[in-house]
Amino acid sequence: MSQTVAESTAQDSKVQTIKPASPWRLAFKQLLKNKFAVGGLVVLVLMFLICFIGPFFSPYSLETMNIRNGNKPPNAAHWLGTDNLGRDILLRVMLAGRVSLLVGLVAMMISVAIGSTLGALAGYYRGWVDSIIMRLADIMMSIPSLPLLIILGAVLSDMKVPPDKRIYVVMFLLGFMSWPSLARLVRGQILMLREQEFMQAAEVLGLRDRRKIFRHLLPNTIPIIIVVATLMVAGAILQESVLSYLGLGVVPPTPSWGNMITAANNLIDFQKRPWLWVPPGVCIFFTVIAINVIGDGLRDVLDPKMKR
């Protein structure tokens, strides 16, 4: 009898020592069950590795030109061929991927910083603060972003901004134009969270507003911010590609996937030299699809209420 009691006590102690899995670990395990999201994650990781590590293994450099070797189709020496200046297309695609991916990431971080902060302030203070921020968001959302970006890109061209500085301006413009949607979502979450019991406890403790917002409210909106931020990267890459294709975004000699596709504007290149524009187009396609698939998977895991 005493042995049975001892065994049951040992089993109870083992059960008590089992720690419940964290919500983030559970979400990650659930994400791994989504085959499309896992496939998108693999594609995105490979794209980052190829773009950021691949150029170190290339025998060519961005400044190397050989006019006599220009417009050569794919061969053993140049796997994706060469452009009209004899530059290696594979190297340029990898370096262009660095630029396009960095533009997407930096634009996303700018948008998240602005949108989450303004959304939190609007949701917490309400009243005239909420009215001003939301009316500003309404004005921003009522303006078509792409035509406005085209106009601003044309202004940059007239101002003759250097190519190495222009990329930073493009990052800021793309990030600044996409914050209203995130601000609205964060505001809605904050309006709901500020009525919860933990916020009543924070009120009783006399915590400052800054501590309530940035230590207690905003951390609880991280799941929705992650989902929206993931989709923002894909949108920023597409917008940068469109602007660069039109010659209003990242301009040569700095390569980007968008300005490499401008080779398709030439009818001869479009028909007879597809290696000039197909590789960057394929990279844009697979990168954006991968990011969108990952975003959908994260949305289903972290915020099931947003699931379609």
Summary of the structure (lengths in Angstrom):
residues: 308
radius of gyration: 25.1
end to end distance: 57.2
largest distance: 93.6
contacts: 976
relative contact order: 0.13
helix: 79%
strand: 1%
